[in-house]
Amino acid sequence: MHIDVVVTPQGQITLSEAVVARLGLKPGEVVRLDLRVDDKPTADAAAPKTKAPTAAGMLYKPGRRPLTQAEIDDAIAAAVAEKTARR
C-alpha cells in the first residue's frame, strides 16, 4: 500500500480512514516512523503499552479448556514451519 500525506505548516499529517484501519490505530495511539538503512521511511503502529495484569485472560474463551504447554509449543512449531515453507 502506498499513500501520500501532506505535512501542514505545524508539522502535522492526516491519515485516511483506510490507513488508520490498516494500522489498527485508535485515537491517541502513537505512529512510529522509522528511517531504514536506505533512508526510506516506514510507518507502523507503535506497540501498545499493555501491562501483564491487563493482558491476563485476554485469550479466554468460555467453554474452552486451556491449552497445555506442549500444545502451545506444537502450535508455534507448526506456524513457523508453515511460514518457512512459504518462503
N, CA, C and O atoms as a Maestro MAE file, in Angstrom:
{
 s_m_m2io_version
 :::
 2.0.0
}

f_m_ct {
 s_m_title
 :::
 protein
 m_atom[348] {
  # First column is atom index #
  i_m_mmod_type
  r_m_x_coord
  r_m_y_coord
  r_m_z_coord
  i_m_residue_number
  s_m_chain_name
  s_m_pdb_residue_name
  s_m_pdb_atom_name
  i_m_atomic_number
  :::
  1 25 0.858 -1.175 0.000 1 A "MET " " N  " 7
  2 3 0.000 0.000 0.000 1 A "MET " " CA " 6
  3 2 0.899 1.232 0.000 1 A "MET " " C  " 6
  4 15 1.820 1.338 0.811 1 A "MET " " O  " 8
  5 25 0.637 2.128 -0.880 2 A "HIS " " N  " 7
  6 3 1.390 3.381 -0.956 2 A "HIS " " CA " 6
  7 2 0.412 4.524 -0.742 2 A "HIS " " C  " 6
  8 15 -0.654 4.564 -1.357 2 A "HIS " " O  " 8
  9 25 0.777 5.450 0.128 3 A "ILE " " N  " 7
  10 3 -0.078 6.618 0.351 3 A "ILE " " CA " 6
  11 2 0.782 7.869 0.350 3 A "ILE " " C  " 6
  12 15 1.971 7.820 0.665 3 A "ILE " " O  " 8
  13 25 0.179 8.972 -0.002 4 A "ASP " " N  " 7
  14 3 0.838 10.272 0.093 4 A "ASP " " CA " 6
  15 2 0.119 11.060 1.177 4 A "ASP " " C  " 6
  16 15 -1.110 11.042 1.250 4 A "ASP " " O  " 8
  17 25 0.872 11.742 2.010 5 A "VAL " " N  " 7
  18 3 0.299 12.605 3.031 5 A "VAL " " CA " 6
  19 2 0.907 13.990 2.896 5 A "VAL " " C  " 6
  20 15 2.037 14.139 2.430 5 A "VAL " " O  " 8
  21 25 0.159 14.996 3.303 6 A "VAL " " N  " 7
  22 3 0.626 16.375 3.238 6 A "VAL " " CA " 6
  23 2 0.981 16.825 4.653 6 A "VAL " " C  " 6
  24 15 0.213 16.617 5.593 6 A "VAL " " O  " 8
  25 25 2.135 17.434 4.789 7 A "VAL " " N  " 7
  26 3 2.567 17.966 6.079 7 A "VAL " " CA " 6
  27 2 2.096 19.416 6.169 7 A "VAL " " C  " 6
  28 15 2.364 20.223 5.278 7 A "VAL " " O  " 8
  29 25 1.390 19.737 7.255 8 A "THR " " N  " 7
  30 3 0.914 21.105 7.460 8 A "THR " " CA " 6
  31 2 2.068 21.991 7.910 8 A "THR " " C  " 6
  32 15 3.125 21.475 8.271 8 A "THR " " O  " 8
  33 25 1.894 23.312 7.898 9 A "PRO " " N  " 7
  34 3 2.944 24.203 8.401 9 A "PRO " " CA " 6
  35 2 3.305 23.919 9.869 9 A "PRO " " C  " 6
  36 15 4.402 24.251 10.318 9 A "PRO " " O  " 8
  37 25 2.376 23.304 10.608 10 A "GLN " " N  " 7
  38 3 2.649 22.954 12.008 10 A "GLN " " CA " 6
  39 2 3.354 21.598 12.132 10 A "GLN " " C  " 6
  40 15 3.637 21.146 13.242 10 A "GLN " " O  " 8
  41 25 3.637 20.949 10.994 11 A "GLY " " N  " 7
  42 3 4.335 19.665 11.013 11 A "GLY " " CA " 6
  43 2 3.416 18.478 11.251 11 A "GLY " " C  " 6
  44 15 3.895 17.393 11.578 11 A "GLY " " O  " 8
  45 25 2.118 18.652 11.096 12 A "GLN " " N  " 7
  46 3 1.172 17.569 11.327 12 A "GLN " " CA " 6
  47 2 0.764 16.930 10.009 12 A "GLN " " C  " 6
  48 15 0.820 17.559 8.952 12 A "GLN " " O  " 8
  49 25 0.350 15.659 10.092 13 A "ILE " " N  " 7
  50 3 -0.178 14.963 8.924 13 A "ILE " " CA " 6
  51 2 -1.529 14.359 9.286 13 A "ILE " " C  " 6
  52 15 -1.823 14.123 10.458 13 A "ILE " " O  " 8
  53 25 -2.342 14.113 8.272 14 A "THR " " N  " 7
  54 3 -3.630 13.462 8.476 14 A "THR " " CA " 6
  55 2 -3.613 12.150 7.719 14 A "THR " " C  " 6
  56 15 -3.265 12.113 6.538 14 A "THR " " O  " 8
  57 25 -3.989 11.069 8.393 15 A "LEU " " N  " 7
  58 3 -4.050 9.761 7.765 15 A "LEU " " CA " 6
  59 2 -5.487 9.454 7.363 15 A "LEU " " C  " 6
  60 15 -6.423 9.775 8.094 15 A "LEU " " O  " 8
  61 25 -5.657 8.840 6.213 16 A "SER " " N  " 7
  62 3 -7.001 8.479 5.761 16 A "SER " " CA " 6
  63 2 -7.573 7.384 6.656 16 A "SER " " C  " 6
  64 15 -6.834 6.702 7.368 16 A "SER " " O  " 8
  65 25 -8.896 7.221 6.614 17 A "GLU " " N  " 7
  66 3 -9.549 6.179 7.409 17 A "GLU " " CA " 6
  67 2 -9.007 4.801 7.039 17 A "GLU " " C  " 6
  68 15 -8.859 3.940 7.907 17 A "GLU " " O  " 8
  69 25 -8.712 4.586 5.759 18 A "ALA " " N  " 7
  70 3 -8.190 3.290 5.315 18 A "ALA " " CA " 6
  71 2 -6.842 2.985 5.957 18 A "ALA " " C  " 6
  72 15 -6.589 1.852 6.367 18 A "ALA " " O  " 8
  73 25 -5.984 3.988 6.046 19 A "VAL " " N  " 7
  74 3 -4.666 3.793 6.654 19 A "VAL " " CA " 6
  75 2 -4.812 3.564 8.151 19 A "VAL " " C  " 6
  76 15 -4.144 2.696 8.714 19 A "VAL " " O  " 8
  77 25 -5.665 4.324 8.789 20 A "VAL " " N  " 7
  78 3 -5.901 4.152 10.230 20 A "VAL " " CA " 6
  79 2 -6.397 2.737 10.511 20 A "VAL " " C  " 6
  80 15 -5.954 2.094 11.463 20 A "VAL " " O  " 8
  81 25 -7.320 2.257 9.676 21 A "ALA " " N  " 7
  82 3 -7.841 0.909 9.862 21 A "ALA " " CA " 6
  83 2 -6.760 -0.140 9.598 21 A "ALA " " C  " 6
  84 15 -6.644 -1.114 10.341 21 A "ALA " " O  " 8
  85 25 -5.973 0.059 8.543 22 A "ARG " " N  " 7
  86 3 -4.913 -0.903 8.187 22 A "ARG " " CA " 6
  87 2 -3.873 -1.026 9.292 22 A "ARG " " C  " 6
  88 15 -3.371 -2.118 9.560 22 A "ARG " " O  " 8
  89 25 -3.548 0.098 9.936 23 A "LEU " " N  " 7
  90 3 -2.580 0.081 11.028 23 A "LEU " " CA " 6
  91 2 -3.219 -0.307 12.358 23 A "LEU " " C  " 6
  92 15 -2.519 -0.534 13.345 23 A "LEU " " O  " 8
  93 25 -4.542 -0.382 12.382 24 A "GLY " " N  " 7
  94 3 -5.232 -0.754 13.620 24 A "GLY " " CA " 6
  95 2 -5.123 0.312 14.689 24 A "GLY " " C  " 6
  96 15 -5.044 0.000 15.877 24 A "GLY " " O  " 8
  97 25 -5.118 1.570 14.275 25 A "LEU " " N  " 7
  98 3 -4.920 2.677 15.213 25 A "LEU " " CA " 6
  99 2 -6.217 3.072 15.902 25 A "LEU " " C  " 6
  100 15 -7.299 3.011 15.319 25 A "LEU " " O  " 8
  101 25 -6.080 3.471 17.136 26 A "LYS " " N  " 7
  102 3 -7.181 4.028 17.913 26 A "LYS " " CA " 6
  103 2 -6.788 5.468 18.262 26 A "LYS " " C  " 6
  104 15 -5.599 5.786 18.281 26 A "LYS " " O  " 8
  105 25 -7.765 6.346 18.539 27 A "PRO " " N  " 7
  106 3 -7.432 7.730 18.896 27 A "PRO " " CA " 6
  107 2 -6.427 7.787 20.054 27 A "PRO " " C  " 6
  108 15 -6.573 7.088 21.057 27 A "PRO " " O  " 8
  109 25 -5.427 8.618 19.891 28 A "GLY " " N  " 7
  110 3 -4.417 8.798 20.938 28 A "GLY " " CA " 6
  111 2 -3.237 7.853 20.848 28 A "GLY " " C  " 6
  112 15 -2.262 8.023 21.580 28 A "GLY " " O  " 8
  113 25 -3.295 6.844 19.958 29 A "GLU " " N  " 7
  114 3 -2.171 5.921 19.837 29 A "GLU " " CA " 6
  115 2 -1.032 6.571 19.060 29 A "GLU " " C  " 6
  116 15 -1.218 7.576 18.374 29 A "GLU " " O  " 8
  117 25 0.126 5.986 19.182 30 A "VAL " " N  " 7
  118 3 1.342 6.524 18.588 30 A "VAL " " CA " 6
  119 2 1.634 5.820 17.269 30 A "VAL " " C  " 6
  120 15 1.487 4.602 17.167 30 A "VAL " " O  " 8
  121 25 2.044 6.580 16.266 31 A "VAL " " N  " 7
  122 3 2.535 6.026 15.000 31 A "VAL " " CA " 6
  123 2 4.038 6.249 14.995 31 A "VAL " " C  " 6
  124 15 4.518 7.366 15.191 31 A "VAL " " O  " 8
  125 25 4.775 5.162 14.766 32 A "ARG " " N  " 7
  126 3 6.235 5.253 14.759 32 A "ARG " " CA " 6
  127 2 6.706 5.316 13.314 32 A "ARG " " C  " 6
  128 15 6.337 4.466 12.504 32 A "ARG " " O  " 8
  129 25 7.511 6.310 12.988 33 A "LEU " " N  " 7
  130 3 8.135 6.423 11.670 33 A "LEU " " CA " 6
  131 2 9.600 6.045 11.828 33 A "LEU " " C  " 6
  132 15 10.319 6.645 12.628 33 A "LEU " " O  " 8
  133 25 10.038 5.060 11.074 34 A "ASP " " N  " 7
  134 3 11.425 4.605 11.146 34 A "ASP " " CA " 6
  135 2 12.132 4.912 9.847 34 A "ASP " " C  " 6
  136 15 11.569 4.716 8.770 34 A "ASP " " O  " 8
  137 25 13.368 5.394 9.934 35 A "LEU " " N  " 7
  138 3 14.216 5.543 8.751 35 A "LEU " " CA " 6
  139 2 15.051 4.279 8.640 35 A "LEU " " C  " 6
  140 15 15.808 3.942 9.550 35 A "LEU " " O  " 8
  141 25 14.908 3.581 7.517 36 A "ARG " " N  " 7
  142 3 15.667 2.360 7.307 36 A "ARG " " CA " 6
  143 2 17.075 2.726 6.858 36 A "ARG " " C  " 6
  144 15 17.387 3.900 6.656 36 A "ARG " " O  " 8
  145 25 17.911 1.724 6.707 37 A "VAL " " N  " 7
  146 3 19.296 1.937 6.287 37 A "VAL " " CA " 6
  147 2 19.353 2.675 4.959 37 A "VAL " " C  " 6
  148 15 20.240 3.499 4.736 37 A "VAL " " O  " 8
  149 25 18.391 2.373 4.063 38 A "ASP " " N  " 7
  150 3 18.389 3.037 2.750 38 A "ASP " " CA " 6
  151 2 17.692 4.395 2.800 38 A "ASP " " C  " 6
  152 15 17.416 4.986 1.756 38 A "ASP " " O  " 8
  153 25 17.406 4.894 4.004 39 A "ASP " " N  " 7
  154 3 16.771 6.194 4.245 39 A "ASP " " CA " 6
  155 2 15.337 6.286 3.745 39 A "ASP " " C  " 6
  156 15 14.795 7.386 3.636 39 A "ASP " " O  " 8
  157 25 14.711 5.150 3.439 40 A "LYS " " N  " 7
  158 3 13.300 5.165 3.072 40 A "LYS " " CA " 6
  159 2 12.492 4.976 4.352 40 A "LYS " " C  " 6
  160 15 12.695 3.999 5.073 40 A "LYS " " O  " 8
  161 25 11.590 5.891 4.636 41 A "PRO " " N  " 7
  162 3 10.833 5.778 5.890 41 A "PRO " " CA " 6
  163 2 9.772 4.686 5.818 41 A "PRO " " C  " 6
  164 15 9.236 4.386 4.751 41 A "PRO " " O  " 8
  165 25 9.486 4.108 6.957 42 A "THR " " N  " 7
  166 3 8.382 3.168 7.089 42 A "THR " " CA " 6
  167 2 7.513 3.645 8.242 42 A "THR " " C  " 6
  168 15 7.990 4.327 9.149 42 A "THR " " O  " 8
  169 25 6.247 3.287 8.202 43 A "ALA " " N  " 7
  170 3 5.330 3.669 9.279 43 A "ALA " " CA " 6
  171 2 4.700 2.415 9.849 43 A "ALA " " C  " 6
  172 15 4.425 1.457 9.127 43 A "ALA " " O  " 8
  173 25 4.478 2.431 11.138 44 A "ASP " " N  " 7
  174 3 3.864 1.307 11.813 44 A "ASP " " CA " 6
  175 2 3.209 1.816 13.078 44 A "ASP " " C  " 6
  176 15 3.603 2.850 13.618 44 A "ASP " " O  " 8
  177 25 2.218 1.097 13.547 45 A "ALA " " N  " 7
  178 3 1.623 1.445 14.827 45 A "ALA " " CA " 6
  179 2 2.605 1.020 15.909 45 A "ALA " " C  " 6
  180 15 3.107 -0.104 15.883 45 A "ALA " " O  " 8
  181 25 2.878 1.889 16.840 46 A "ALA " " N  " 7
  182 3 3.768 1.550 17.941 46 A "ALA " " CA " 6
  183 2 3.105 0.481 18.795 46 A "ALA " " C  " 6
  184 15 1.879 0.415 18.880 46 A "ALA " " O  " 8
  185 25 3.914 -0.346 19.419 47 A "ALA " " N  " 7
  186 3 3.368 -1.421 20.253 47 A "ALA " " CA " 6
  187 2 2.554 -0.833 21.401 47 A "ALA " " C  " 6
  188 15 2.995 0.103 22.068 47 A "ALA " " O  " 8
  189 25 1.371 -1.384 21.626 48 A "PRO " " N  " 7
  190 3 0.577 -0.874 22.736 48 A "PRO " " CA " 6
  191 2 1.273 -1.151 24.062 48 A "PRO " " C  " 6
  192 15 1.977 -2.150 24.211 48 A "PRO " " O  " 8
  193 25 1.074 -0.278 24.998 49 A "LYS " " N  " 7
  194 3 1.702 -0.420 26.303 49 A "LYS " " CA " 6
  195 2 0.765 -1.184 27.240 49 A "LYS " " C  " 6
  196 15 0.226 -0.622 28.193 49 A "LYS " " O  " 8
  197 25 0.582 -2.471 26.953 50 A "THR " " N  " 7
  198 3 -0.280 -3.313 27.771 50 A "THR " " CA " 6
  199 2 0.552 -3.939 28.868 50 A "THR " " C  " 6
  200 15 1.601 -4.524 28.599 50 A "THR " " O  " 8
  201 25 0.101 -3.824 30.082 51 A "LYS " " N  " 7
  202 3 0.798 -4.435 31.200 51 A "LYS " " CA " 6
  203 2 0.265 -5.846 31.396 51 A "LYS " " C  " 6
  204 15 -0.885 -6.133 31.064 51 A "LYS " " O  " 8
  205 25 1.098 -6.723 31.936 52 A "ALA " " N  " 7
  206 3 0.727 -8.130 32.093 52 A "ALA " " CA " 6
  207 2 -0.603 -8.321 32.814 52 A "ALA " " C  " 6
  208 15 -1.418 -9.116 32.346 52 A "ALA " " O  " 8
  209 25 -0.871 -7.633 33.934 53 A "PRO " " N  " 7
  210 3 -2.168 -7.859 34.585 53 A "PRO " " CA " 6
  211 2 -3.354 -7.506 33.683 53 A "PRO " " C  " 6
  212 15 -4.407 -8.136 33.774 53 A "PRO " " O  " 8
  213 25 -3.191 -6.510 32.819 54 A "THR " " N  " 7
  214 3 -4.259 -6.134 31.897 54 A "THR " " CA " 6
  215 2 -4.458 -7.218 30.851 54 A "THR " " C  " 6
  216 15 -5.586 -7.490 30.440 54 A "THR " " O  " 8
  217 25 -3.367 -7.836 30.420 55 A "ALA " " N  " 7
  218 3 -3.430 -8.845 29.369 55 A "ALA " " CA " 6
  219 2 -3.918 -10.198 29.889 55 A "ALA " " C  " 6
  220 15 -4.371 -11.034 29.107 55 A "ALA " " O  " 8
  221 25 -3.830 -10.415 31.182 56 A "ALA " " N  " 7
  222 3 -4.225 -11.705 31.749 56 A "ALA " " CA " 6
  223 2 -5.669 -12.023 31.386 56 A "ALA " " C  " 6
  224 15 -6.569 -11.217 31.620 56 A "ALA " " O  " 8
  225 25 -5.881 -13.188 30.821 57 A "GLY " " N  " 7
  226 3 -7.218 -13.636 30.481 57 A "GLY " " CA " 6
  227 2 -7.753 -13.138 29.158 57 A "GLY " " C  " 6
  228 15 -8.893 -13.445 28.810 57 A "GLY " " O  " 8
  229 25 -6.965 -12.374 28.403 58 A "MET " " N  " 7
  230 3 -7.484 -11.798 27.170 58 A "MET " " CA " 6
  231 2 -7.767 -12.849 26.093 58 A "MET " " C  " 6
  232 15 -8.511 -12.574 25.151 58 A "MET " " O  " 8
  233 25 -7.192 -14.038 26.215 59 A "LEU " " N  " 7
  234 3 -7.442 -15.098 25.250 59 A "LEU " " CA " 6
  235 2 -8.478 -16.106 25.744 59 A "LEU " " C  " 6
  236 15 -8.760 -17.090 25.059 59 A "LEU " " O  " 8
  237 25 -9.035 -15.873 26.905 60 A "TYR " " N  " 7
  238 3 -10.008 -16.785 27.491 60 A "TYR " " CA " 6
  239 2 -11.263 -16.869 26.643 60 A "TYR " " C  " 6
  240 15 -11.818 -15.850 26.230 60 A "TYR " " O  " 8
  241 25 -11.702 -18.084 26.389 61 A "LYS " " N  " 7
  242 3 -12.954 -18.325 25.674 61 A "LYS " " CA " 6
  243 2 -13.797 -19.243 26.556 61 A "LYS " " C  " 6
  244 15 -13.371 -20.357 26.861 61 A "LYS " " O  " 8
  245 25 -14.977 -18.803 26.969 62 A "PRO " " N  " 7
  246 3 -15.823 -19.645 27.820 62 A "PRO " " CA " 6
  247 2 -16.071 -21.004 27.168 62 A "PRO " " C  " 6
  248 15 -16.345 -21.085 25.970 62 A "PRO " " O  " 8
  249 25 -15.975 -22.061 27.958 63 A "GLY " " N  " 7
  250 3 -16.244 -23.410 27.475 63 A "GLY " " CA " 6
  251 2 -15.064 -24.084 26.809 63 A "GLY " " C  " 6
  252 15 -15.156 -25.256 26.443 63 A "GLY " " O  " 8
  253 25 -13.969 -23.387 26.642 64 A "ARG " " N  " 7
  254 3 -12.791 -23.988 26.011 64 A "ARG " " CA " 6
  255 2 -11.732 -24.233 27.077 64 A "ARG " " C  " 6
  256 15 -11.412 -23.343 27.865 64 A "ARG " " O  " 8
  257 25 -11.196 -25.442 27.095 65 A "ARG " " N  " 7
  258 3 -10.167 -25.750 28.097 65 A "ARG " " CA " 6
  259 2 -8.864 -25.048 27.734 65 A "ARG " " C  " 6
  260 15 -8.601 -24.802 26.557 65 A "ARG " " O  " 8
  261 25 -8.054 -24.727 28.727 66 A "PRO " " N  " 7
  262 3 -6.755 -24.105 28.442 66 A "PRO " " CA " 6
  263 2 -5.844 -25.096 27.713 66 A "PRO " " C  " 6
  264 15 -5.929 -26.305 27.929 66 A "PRO " " O  " 8
  265 25 -4.979 -24.574 26.856 67 A "LEU " " N  " 7
  266 3 -4.009 -25.416 26.160 67 A "LEU " " CA " 6
  267 2 -2.877 -25.797 27.098 67 A "LEU " " C  " 6
  268 15 -2.518 -25.037 27.997 67 A "LEU " " O  " 8
  269 25 -2.321 -26.977 26.881 68 A "THR " " N  " 7
  270 3 -1.142 -27.377 27.647 68 A "THR " " CA " 6
  271 2 0.081 -26.715 27.032 68 A "THR " " C  " 6
  272 15 0.021 -26.217 25.907 68 A "THR " " O  " 8
  273 25 1.172 -26.707 27.754 69 A "GLN " " N  " 7
  274 3 2.404 -26.130 27.226 69 A "GLN " " CA " 6
  275 2 2.840 -26.872 25.968 69 A "GLN " " C  " 6
  276 15 3.324 -26.255 25.019 69 A "GLN " " O  " 8
  277 25 2.671 -28.197 25.956 70 A "ALA " " N  " 7
  278 3 3.048 -28.993 24.780 70 A "ALA " " CA " 6
  279 2 2.204 -28.593 23.564 70 A "ALA " " C  " 6
  280 15 2.729 -28.501 22.454 70 A "ALA " " O  " 8
  281 25 0.901 -28.356 23.765 71 A "GLU " " N  " 7
  282 3 0.033 -27.937 22.661 71 A "GLU " " CA " 6
  283 2 0.434 -26.557 22.139 71 A "GLU " " C  " 6
  284 15 0.408 -26.316 20.932 71 A "GLU " " O  " 8
  285 25 0.801 -25.666 23.035 72 A "ILE " " N  " 7
  286 3 1.252 -24.332 22.629 72 A "ILE " " CA " 6
  287 2 2.548 -24.445 21.826 72 A "ILE " " C  " 6
  288 15 2.692 -23.815 20.779 72 A "ILE " " O  " 8
  289 25 3.491 -25.253 22.325 73 A "ASP " " N  " 7
  290 3 4.762 -25.453 21.616 73 A "ASP " " CA " 6
  291 2 4.538 -26.054 20.223 73 A "ASP " " C  " 6
  292 15 5.175 -25.639 19.255 73 A "ASP " " O  " 8
  293 25 3.628 -27.034 20.127 74 A "ASP " " N  " 7
  294 3 3.328 -27.654 18.839 74 A "ASP " " CA " 6
  295 2 2.720 -26.646 17.869 74 A "ASP " " C  " 6
  296 15 3.067 -26.640 16.688 74 A "ASP " " O  " 8
  297 25 1.821 -25.799 18.353 75 A "ALA " " N  " 7
  298 3 1.180 -24.791 17.503 75 A "ALA " " CA " 6
  299 2 2.207 -23.788 16.986 75 A "ALA " " C  " 6
  300 15 2.163 -23.396 15.820 75 A "ALA " " O  " 8
  301 25 3.126 -23.376 17.847 76 A "ILE " " N  " 7
  302 3 4.178 -22.440 17.435 76 A "ILE " " CA " 6
  303 2 5.074 -23.087 16.385 76 A "ILE " " C  " 6
  304 15 5.398 -22.465 15.373 76 A "ILE " " O  " 8
  305 25 5.473 -24.336 16.625 77 A "ALA " " N  " 7
  306 3 6.340 -25.039 15.673 77 A "ALA " " CA " 6
  307 2 5.646 -25.189 14.322 77 A "ALA " " C  " 6
  308 15 6.281 -25.021 13.281 77 A "ALA " " O  " 8
  309 25 4.351 -25.503 14.326 78 A "ALA " " N  " 7
  310 3 3.607 -25.652 13.074 78 A "ALA " " CA " 6
  311 2 3.519 -24.328 12.326 78 A "ALA " " C  " 6
  312 15 3.658 -24.298 11.103 78 A "ALA " " O  " 8
  313 25 3.291 -23.236 13.046 79 A "ALA " " N  " 7
  314 3 3.202 -21.917 12.407 79 A "ALA " " CA " 6
  315 2 4.540 -21.507 11.796 79 A "ALA " " C  " 6
  316 15 4.584 -20.955 10.697 79 A "ALA " " O  " 8
  317 25 5.622 -21.779 12.508 80 A "VAL " " N  " 7
  318 3 6.959 -21.451 11.994 80 A "VAL " " CA " 6
  319 2 7.261 -22.291 10.759 80 A "VAL " " C  " 6
  320 15 7.793 -21.777 9.775 80 A "VAL " " O  " 8
  321 25 6.926 -23.581 10.801 81 A "ALA " " N  " 7
  322 3 7.179 -24.453 9.655 81 A "ALA " " CA " 6
  323 2 6.371 -23.997 8.447 81 A "ALA " " C  " 6
  324 15 6.878 -23.993 7.325 81 A "ALA " " O  " 8
  325 25 5.114 -23.611 8.672 82 A "GLU " " N  " 7
  326 3 4.265 -23.133 7.566 82 A "GLU " " CA " 6
  327 2 4.820 -21.848 6.958 82 A "GLU " " C  " 6
  328 15 4.856 -21.694 5.737 82 A "GLU " " O  " 8
  329 25 5.252 -20.929 7.819 83 A "LYS " " N  " 7
  330 3 5.795 -19.655 7.321 83 A "LYS " " CA " 6
  331 2 7.093 -19.908 6.559 83 A "LYS " " C  " 6
  332 15 7.326 -19.293 5.518 83 A "LYS " " O  " 8
  333 25 7.931 -20.795 7.058 84 A "THR " " N  " 7
  334 3 9.199 -21.109 6.401 84 A "THR " " CA " 6
  335 2 8.963 -21.774 5.047 84 A "THR " " C  " 6
  336 15 9.695 -21.517 4.091 84 A "THR " " O  " 8
  337 25 7.946 -22.627 4.964 85 A "ALA " " N  " 7
  338 3 7.652 -23.320 3.710 85 A "ALA " " CA " 6
  339 2 7.176 -22.362 2.621 85 A "ALA " " C  " 6
  340 15 7.361 -22.636 1.435 85 A "ALA " " O  " 8
  341 25 6.558 -21.228 3.012 86 A "ARG " " N  " 7
  342 3 6.064 -20.263 2.033 86 A "ARG " " CA " 6
  343 2 7.178 -19.431 1.427 86 A "ARG " " C  " 6
  344 15 6.962 -18.776 0.407 86 A "ARG " " O  " 8
  345 25 8.350 -19.436 2.017 87 A "ARG " " N  " 7
  346 3 9.446 -18.586 1.527 87 A "ARG " " CA " 6
  347 2 10.111 -19.172 0.346 87 A "ARG " " C  " 6
  348 15 11.052 -18.584 -0.188 87 A "ARG " " O  " 8
  :::
 }
 m_bond[347] {
  # First column is bond index #
  i_m_from
  i_m_to
  i_m_order
  :::
  1 1 2 1
  2 2 3 1
  3 3 4 2
  4 3 5 1
  5 5 6 1
  6 6 7 1
  7 7 8 2
  8 7 9 1
  9 9 10 1
  10 10 11 1
  11 11 12 2
  12 11 13 1
  13 13 14 1
  14 14 15 1
  15 15 16 2
  16 15 17 1
  17 17 18 1
  18 18 19 1
  19 19 20 2
  20 19 21 1
  21 21 22 1
  22 22 23 1
  23 23 24 2
  24 23 25 1
  25 25 26 1
  26 26 27 1
  27 27 28 2
  28 27 29 1
  29 29 30 1
  30 30 31 1
  31 31 32 2
  32 31 33 1
  33 33 34 1
  34 34 35 1
  35 35 36 2
  36 35 37 1
  37 37 38 1
  38 38 39 1
  39 39 40 2
  40 39 41 1
  41 41 42 1
  42 42 43 1
  43 43 44 2
  44 43 45 1
  45 45 46 1
  46 46 47 1
  47 47 48 2
  48 47 49 1
  49 49 50 1
  50 50 51 1
  51 51 52 2
  52 51 53 1
  53 53 54 1
  54 54 55 1
  55 55 56 2
  56 55 57 1
  57 57 58 1
  58 58 59 1
  59 59 60 2
  60 59 61 1
  61 61 62 1
  62 62 63 1
  63 63 64 2
  64 63 65 1
  65 65 66 1
  66 66 67 1
  67 67 68 2
  68 67 69 1
  69 69 70 1
  70 70 71 1
  71 71 72 2
  72 71 73 1
  73 73 74 1
  74 74 75 1
  75 75 76 2
  76 75 77 1
  77 77 78 1
  78 78 79 1
  79 79 80 2
  80 79 81 1
  81 81 82 1
  82 82 83 1
  83 83 84 2
  84 83 85 1
  85 85 86 1
  86 86 87 1
  87 87 88 2
  88 87 89 1
  89 89 90 1
  90 90 91 1
  91 91 92 2
  92 91 93 1
  93 93 94 1
  94 94 95 1
  95 95 96 2
  96 95 97 1
  97 97 98 1
  98 98 99 1
  99 99 100 2
  100 99 101 1
  101 101 102 1
  102 102 103 1
  103 103 104 2
  104 103 105 1
  105 105 106 1
  106 106 107 1
  107 107 108 2
  108 107 109 1
  109 109 110 1
  110 110 111 1
  111 111 112 2
  112 111 113 1
  113 113 114 1
  114 114 115 1
  115 115 116 2
  116 115 117 1
  117 117 118 1
  118 118 119 1
  119 119 120 2
  120 119 121 1
  121 121 122 1
  122 122 123 1
  123 123 124 2
  124 123 125 1
  125 125 126 1
  126 126 127 1
  127 127 128 2
  128 127 129 1
  129 129 130 1
  130 130 131 1
  131 131 132 2
  132 131 133 1
  133 133 134 1
  134 134 135 1
  135 135 136 2
  136 135 137 1
  137 137 138 1
  138 138 139 1
  139 139 140 2
  140 139 141 1
  141 141 142 1
  142 142 143 1
  143 143 144 2
  144 143 145 1
  145 145 146 1
  146 146 147 1
  147 147 148 2
  148 147 149 1
  149 149 150 1
  150 150 151 1
  151 151 152 2
  152 151 153 1
  153 153 154 1
  154 154 155 1
  155 155 156 2
  156 155 157 1
  157 157 158 1
  158 158 159 1
  159 159 160 2
  160 159 161 1
  161 161 162 1
  162 162 163 1
  163 163 164 2
  164 163 165 1
  165 165 166 1
  166 166 167 1
  167 167 168 2
  168 167 169 1
  169 169 170 1
  170 170 171 1
  171 171 172 2
  172 171 173 1
  173 173 174 1
  174 174 175 1
  175 175 176 2
  176 175 177 1
  177 177 178 1
  178 178 179 1
  179 179 180 2
  180 179 181 1
  181 181 182 1
  182 182 183 1
  183 183 184 2
  184 183 185 1
  185 185 186 1
  186 186 187 1
  187 187 188 2
  188 187 189 1
  189 189 190 1
  190 190 191 1
  191 191 192 2
  192 191 193 1
  193 193 194 1
  194 194 195 1
  195 195 196 2
  196 195 197 1
  197 197 198 1
  198 198 199 1
  199 199 200 2
  200 199 201 1
  201 201 202 1
  202 202 203 1
  203 203 204 2
  204 203 205 1
  205 205 206 1
  206 206 207 1
  207 207 208 2
  208 207 209 1
  209 209 210 1
  210 210 211 1
  211 211 212 2
  212 211 213 1
  213 213 214 1
  214 214 215 1
  215 215 216 2
  216 215 217 1
  217 217 218 1
  218 218 219 1
  219 219 220 2
  220 219 221 1
  221 221 222 1
  222 222 223 1
  223 223 224 2
  224 223 225 1
  225 225 226 1
  226 226 227 1
  227 227 228 2
  228 227 229 1
  229 229 230 1
  230 230 231 1
  231 231 232 2
  232 231 233 1
  233 233 234 1
  234 234 235 1
  235 235 236 2
  236 235 237 1
  237 237 238 1
  238 238 239 1
  239 239 240 2
  240 239 241 1
  241 241 242 1
  242 242 243 1
  243 243 244 2
  244 243 245 1
  245 245 246 1
  246 246 247 1
  247 247 248 2
  248 247 249 1
  249 249 250 1
  250 250 251 1
  251 251 252 2
  252 251 253 1
  253 253 254 1
  254 254 255 1
  255 255 256 2
  256 255 257 1
  257 257 258 1
  258 258 259 1
  259 259 260 2
  260 259 261 1
  261 261 262 1
  262 262 263 1
  263 263 264 2
  264 263 265 1
  265 265 266 1
  266 266 267 1
  267 267 268 2
  268 267 269 1
  269 269 270 1
  270 270 271 1
  271 271 272 2
  272 271 273 1
  273 273 274 1
  274 274 275 1
  275 275 276 2
  276 275 277 1
  277 277 278 1
  278 278 279 1
  279 279 280 2
  280 279 281 1
  281 281 282 1
  282 282 283 1
  283 283 284 2
  284 283 285 1
  285 285 286 1
  286 286 287 1
  287 287 288 2
  288 287 289 1
  289 289 290 1
  290 290 291 1
  291 291 292 2
  292 291 293 1
  293 293 294 1
  294 294 295 1
  295 295 296 2
  296 295 297 1
  297 297 298 1
  298 298 299 1
  299 299 300 2
  300 299 301 1
  301 301 302 1
  302 302 303 1
  303 303 304 2
  304 303 305 1
  305 305 306 1
  306 306 307 1
  307 307 308 2
  308 307 309 1
  309 309 310 1
  310 310 311 1
  311 311 312 2
  312 311 313 1
  313 313 314 1
  314 314 315 1
  315 315 316 2
  316 315 317 1
  317 317 318 1
  318 318 319 1
  319 319 320 2
  320 319 321 1
  321 321 322 1
  322 322 323 1
  323 323 324 2
  324 323 325 1
  325 325 326 1
  326 326 327 1
  327 327 328 2
  328 327 329 1
  329 329 330 1
  330 330 331 1
  331 331 332 2
  332 331 333 1
  333 333 334 1
  334 334 335 1
  335 335 336 2
  336 335 337 1
  337 337 338 1
  338 338 339 1
  339 339 340 2
  340 339 341 1
  341 341 342 1
  342 342 343 1
  343 343 344 2
  344 343 345 1
  345 345 346 1
  346 346 347 1
  347 347 348 2
  :::
 }
}
